[in-house]
Amino acid sequence: MSVLNGPIDLTLYGCPMHYIKAREAISKTRLGEDIELLVNTGDAVTEVLRSLRQDGQQCEVVSEAVLTTTIRVRRKR
């Protein structure tokens, strides 16, 4: 069973800080735990998803609004 942490608000950060802050937050969770990240809708979503998946994390968009998108990440590494 995974524990849900967050949401961590990354909407105040631009590239590459939103990814760096996401990676920091994920590193504080245990393997198999979930964390939710709140990012600005648009390019930030694509960039964060791509980068975290390249890091080996499992990611999915769980909600999308006009200004913000919530991404759920399960720590795999």
Summary of the structure (lengths in Angstrom):
residues: 77
radius of gyration: 11.1
end to end distance: 16.7
largest distance: 32.8
contacts: 233
relative contact order: 0.26
helix: 30%
strand: 35%
